[in-house]
Amino acid sequence: MKIIPGISTQVLATRIAAELGCKVSVCTFKKFPDGELYTRIVDDIKDEEVTIVQSIRTDSDLICLLQLIDAVEEAGKTKVVIPYLGYARQDKKFKLGEAISIRAIARCLSVADLDTIYVVNVHNKAVLKYFDVDTTELDASPLIGDYVTKKEIAHPVIIGPDEGAMGLAKAVAAPYGFDYDVLAKKRISGEEVEIKPKELNVEGKEVVIVDDIISTGGTISEAASLLKAQRTNDIYVACVHGVFAQNAISRMLNAGVKELIATDTIESEFSKVSVAKMVAEALKR
Ligand code: R5P
């Protein structure tokens, strides 16, 4: 098998290849003067089994993925790993006339002759129904739990920033026996609403806030401020997909976050947890 590294996922693609003991194909990416992307797989991949690895964080990443899929037409079996499947939050029409963005992407991928697509912690599992190709979701939450364990934080409490993050908080915490909870609104009076952990008292505790995606950092900054008001000790933040748009990093650090932890589905200095081994295991099956 040869691994084809997309423009956004060079490090992870190389790590996956190392796990599998296979070759990374040489690719060229450049921009034309008008901004259009040019993509070429330099290695001969005729009749080879290939796996393209490319996250979709930006529009240009999607173009690159489509180009790579087109460029492997002479290959044999083709698998695609999309570690971060962007656009998955626009999974329905919230307003009349809106595009269901993830469905549009799924439709593009469904016309290609692909063997399997792998994604990591897609925002809403239900979107997989839009894919005609066999699509498998891999779960990185135990890897985050493992990282937290190795940091030897004393009795960490895993907190999801909202009710929707309960599943992730549980998946990170349960295998390691950590306590977990989510922030929830409690009405105190007609005028007053309190947001705090639903069940647990976090006073004096080390807290790890977990979310699937951090984009602007707004959700996490607010959660961190609310938790500080509960007099927690240090606050760590861990996510699967560190999109970190605009001033997300400074926002979260200013809100009192001690450390940011993300996986390498999107490459950044905070990619402390690698999904490479998990992806490689899936590709071997
Ligand atoms: C929302 O449902 C997601 O799970 C994340 O909480 C959200 O995407 C985070 O976005 P932001 O960092 O912009 O607050």
Residues whose N, C-alpha, C, O or C-beta is under 5 A from the ligand:
A	BS01	R5P	D211 D212 I213 I214 S215 T216 G217 G218 T219 I220
